[in-house]
Amino acid sequence: MVRAKICGITRLEDALLAEQLGAWALGFILAPGTPRYLEPAQIRPISRALGPFIVRVGVFVDTPPEEVLEQMETAQLQVAQLHGHEPPEWAEHIRQFYPVIKAFKLKGPAQPDWLSYPADALMVDGARPGSGQGYPLDWIAPLQQHPRLIIAGGLTPENLPAALELAPYAVDVSSGVEAAPRLKDPHKLRAFLAQVAAVNGTNRNQYT
């Protein structure tokens, strides 16, 4: 089973469409100064409008744990994704309250010692997250033994099949399904999620 996370959600209509098309999780960017940033109070009504079986993920960059916890509660999110240089003790503190995804930016092959980071899932991303910049998929090899490895970075409906062949725990996309920054493209969303459904042998979005 490969899961799909649609990241960089900024609009209610995009969140609801992604849910309808079969996304497993939605990501909300809580890193000020980044193109898809939303304040916690802006995320809250989107989160409240979603159904009970889709995971809401808050994406943070070097945010101290107590601030992460406060923003997660305000936004009504369920999983914290750490996308900066957070020390392991920060993740350990947050994990007392929420599951944690730790993201690592690939500028070369993944480092085997990342496997020991205290997180519930590991993510590999491009050197410039959210830019659509990818990397050679063989750079992931040192982490493929991890049972919950998430592939992100430069994914699009066109190159997704190569990532799916690696049978990751999940795939994560943001700019690859956008019509413009902050605006998801319904056709790209449908194409992306249909491929995930197909590899799982399901037809989650057959009626859409």
Secondary structure, DSSP 8 states (H G I E B T S, - for coil): --EEEE-----HHHHHHHHHHT-SEEEEE--TTSTTB--HHHHHHHHHHS-TTSEEEEEESS--HHHHHHHHHHHT-SEEEE-S---HHHHHHHTTTS-EEEEEE-SSS--GGGGGSS-SEEEEE-SSTTTT----GGGGGGGTT-TTEEE-SS--TTTHHHHHTT--SEEEESGGGEEETTEE-HHHHHHHHHHHHHHTT--TTTT-
